[in-house]
Amino acid sequence: MNIVIESSWKQVLAYEFEKVYFKNLINSVREEYKNYTCYPKGKDIFRAFDACPFKDLKVVIIGQDPYHGPYQANGLCFSVQKGMALPPSLVNIYKELEKDLGIDFATHGDLINWANQGVLLLNSVLSVRAHQAASHQKLGWESFTNLVIEHISAKKEGVVFLLWGGFAKKKAKLIDATKHHILTSGHPSPLSANRGFWFGNKHFSETNKILAKQNKSIINWQV
């Protein structure tokens, strides 16, 4: 099975691509895209990996599944295509960036600049049926992305994992906390943020402090 994905990831994940569960997953995804409108575009399903090669990875942000509205999802968690209205969670992310680092509120929602600097913007589920949130959660994506997190934990050192909300926090058990850094907070969604669980976490400045201590280049969080 020919998986089109960035070369360093292809090497790391080659064994996964040969497993029965993954072949079944890809066959199910192909059927979904054949019979229904699904997001993101097929070429962007593995965009998070393509934009952030394994060798450059320094930070991981974990989302749940792609936006299910037209023209929103672009393969990066929390990110939307340029020209689209900003989703509420992304608005709150930008508000925290402004409070934390004084970064001007962005006019678009494409987070590709973060990915290109070594931030893996990983949704746990990489595809979705149009207008049906969480519709691809039963296809097997989480088995794959959980193993991605385990590979990162095993083969890298000093990665900063940003786990926002209850769903992402459950991924902590996949990460070796003795060699990586795990920062947790509430989810940036309005429900969580307005109850005081998001704003003030300072995850963006904290991440850069951790990277600087490791003599790694910090992230320019301006999008």
ChimeraX attribute file (.defattr): number of C-alpha atoms within 10 A of each C-alpha:
attribute: neighborCount
match mode: 1-to-1
recipient: residues
	/A:1	8
	/A:2	5
	/A:3	10
	/A:4	12
	/A:5	20
	/A:6	17
	/A:7	13
	/A:8	16
	/A:9	16
	/A:10	18
	/A:11	11
	/A:12	14
	/A:13	16
	/A:14	12
	/A:15	9
	/A:16	15
	/A:17	16
	/A:18	11
	/A:19	10
	/A:20	9
	/A:21	16
	/A:22	18
	/A:23	15
	/A:24	13
	/A:25	17
	/A:26	17
	/A:27	12
	/A:28	16
	/A:29	22
	/A:30	13
	/A:31	11
	/A:32	17
	/A:33	17
	/A:34	10
	/A:35	9
	/A:36	12
	/A:37	15
	/A:38	24
	/A:39	25
	/A:40	27
	/A:41	16
	/A:42	15
	/A:43	11
	/A:44	18
	/A:45	21
	/A:46	21
	/A:47	24
	/A:48	24
	/A:49	24
	/A:50	21
	/A:51	23
	/A:52	24
	/A:53	21
	/A:54	21
	/A:55	10
	/A:56	15
	/A:57	19
	/A:58	25
	/A:59	24
	/A:60	20
	/A:61	18
	/A:62	24
	/A:63	22
	/A:64	18
	/A:65	25
	/A:66	31
	/A:67	26
	/A:68	21
	/A:69	16
	/A:70	13
	/A:71	15
	/A:72	23
	/A:73	27
	/A:74	26
	/A:75	31
	/A:76	31
	/A:77	25
	/A:78	29
	/A:79	22
	/A:80	24
	/A:81	18
	/A:82	15
	/A:83	12
	/A:84	15
	/A:85	14
	/A:86	21
	/A:87	15
	/A:88	14
	/A:89	18
	/A:90	22
	/A:91	19
	/A:92	20
	/A:93	20
	/A:94	23
	/A:95	19
	/A:96	22
	/A:97	23
	/A:98	15
	/A:99	15
	/A:100	17
	/A:101	13
	/A:102	11
	/A:103	16
	/A:104	13
	/A:105	15
	/A:106	16
	/A:107	13
	/A:108	16
	/A:109	21
	/A:110	22
	/A:111	22
	/A:112	22
	/A:113	15
	/A:114	20
	/A:115	25
	/A:116	17
	/A:117	20
	/A:118	21
	/A:119	26
	/A:120	28
	/A:121	25
	/A:122	26
	/A:123	22
	/A:124	24
	/A:125	25
	/A:126	29
	/A:127	31
	/A:128	26
	/A:129	21
	/A:130	17
	/A:131	14
	/A:132	12
	/A:133	15
	/A:134	16
	/A:135	16
	/A:136	21
	/A:137	16
	/A:138	11
	/A:139	19
	/A:140	19
	/A:141	22
	/A:142	18
	/A:143	14
	/A:144	19
	/A:145	17
	/A:146	16
	/A:147	15
	/A:148	19
	/A:149	19
	/A:150	17
	/A:151	15
	/A:152	21
	/A:153	19
	/A:154	14
	/A:155	9
	/A:156	15
	/A:157	14
	/A:158	18
	/A:159	22
	/A:160	23
	/A:161	27
	/A:162	22
	/A:163	23
	/A:164	21
	/A:165	20
	/A:166	12
	/A:167	14
	/A:168	21
	/A:169	19
	/A:170	10
	/A:171	16
	/A:172	16
	/A:173	9
	/A:174	16
	/A:175	20
	/A:176	15
	/A:177	14
	/A:178	9
	/A:179	14
	/A:180	16
	/A:181	18
	/A:182	20
	/A:183	16
	/A:184	17
	/A:185	21
	/A:186	21
	/A:187	23
	/A:188	25
	/A:189	19
	/A:190	16
	/A:191	14
	/A:192	16
	/A:193	18
	/A:194	12
	/A:195	10
	/A:196	13
	/A:197	18
	/A:198	24
	/A:199	22
	/A:200	14
	/A:201	17
	/A:202	16
	/A:203	21
	/A:204	18
	/A:205	16
	/A:206	14
	/A:207	21
	/A:208	19
	/A:209	14
	/A:210	16
	/A:211	20
	/A:212	13
	/A:213	10
	/A:214	11
	/A:215	9
	/A:216	13
	/A:217	13
	/A:218	19
	/A:219	21
	/A:220	12
	/A:221	16
	/A:222	16
	/A:223	16
